[in-house]
Amino acid sequence: MISLIAEKAVDSQFLLSLLVAVAAAATVLTIAIPLTEGSNLQKRMKSVATEREKIRARERERLNRQSERVSLRQEPKEFMRRIVDQFKLGDWLGTETAKKQLAMAGYRGQHAEIAFLFFRLVMPVGLFLFTLFYVFFVKDFGQSAIVRIGMAVGGAYLGIKAPELFLSNQIQKRQASMNLAFPDALDLLLICVESGMSIEHAFRKVSTEIGGQSVALAEEFALCTAELSYLSERRQAYENLSARTGLEGVKSVSTALIQAERYGTPLGTALRTLAQESRDRRMMEAEKKAAALPPKLTVPMILFFLPVLFVVIMTPAAIQVMKWQ
């Protein structure tokens, strides 16, 4: 069995077939996942409702017993917690930047932090040992031992960056989803505010309506509604919303809401202006993508369209010439 695995590991045709299969599976998943995103709305909204109940329980418990802390989210896996505590990963791997990135990627609570720290330790060690085993025992690249060790160190560096790249990718996807739906959400928020709703009810209503376009934005609005209801300072809820999303438009809305809360400035005028700016920004992004499309299409046209076009045009002429000869 081991000899068969070693033989397949050095077989270039097998590795190429494996890469093609992985690429095909990734393509199918890329097409299928957006189609199933809408079905996750109810589950995510249920999770938000559960989060709100947990916030309510925490605030009640805090008022009754100030000295006792109440855990709101699911406990991390015990073996992950043991490894993180044993090596004290939170002291030298856990940073405030990583915590902010976890929140922006949609991962909240101690469970997500423990898992992130665990994989930041396991991934470099695992990839280092795998690369070391591969270059020394599976495939001989004809390089010296120092070069092979350097390749293993490169694998370890890739393992260090892999969790950060994963978080960065998740943040970009969430922000792209929220950016597309935010102007519409801001219009709905303006309508709700001008109709006489309080800001809590407006956020709750918008979170239920905007979920069809962006589940992430609906979740953030619902969490903001829960924090507005149970946090001691409403300003903190707006700042938390801005920090979790990381969007400039949301930061502007949060600033306008804080100013309206503090100084009593009219909220409808500010929201109308911000909504118009958000729509203009979305249109500018669409125009920028449209302007960048012709240069991007140049290479595919040269490689794929022009050869086929030449074949279609030249083949009948070549056949006629061969007949005359």
Helices and strands as residue ranges (DSSP letters): H 2-9, H 12-36, G 38-40, H 41-64, H 78-87, H 89-92, H 96-104, H 109-133, I 134-138, H 145-194, H 199-209, G 210-212, H 215-230, H 234-245, H 248-263, H 267-291, H 293-300, I 301-305, H 306-324
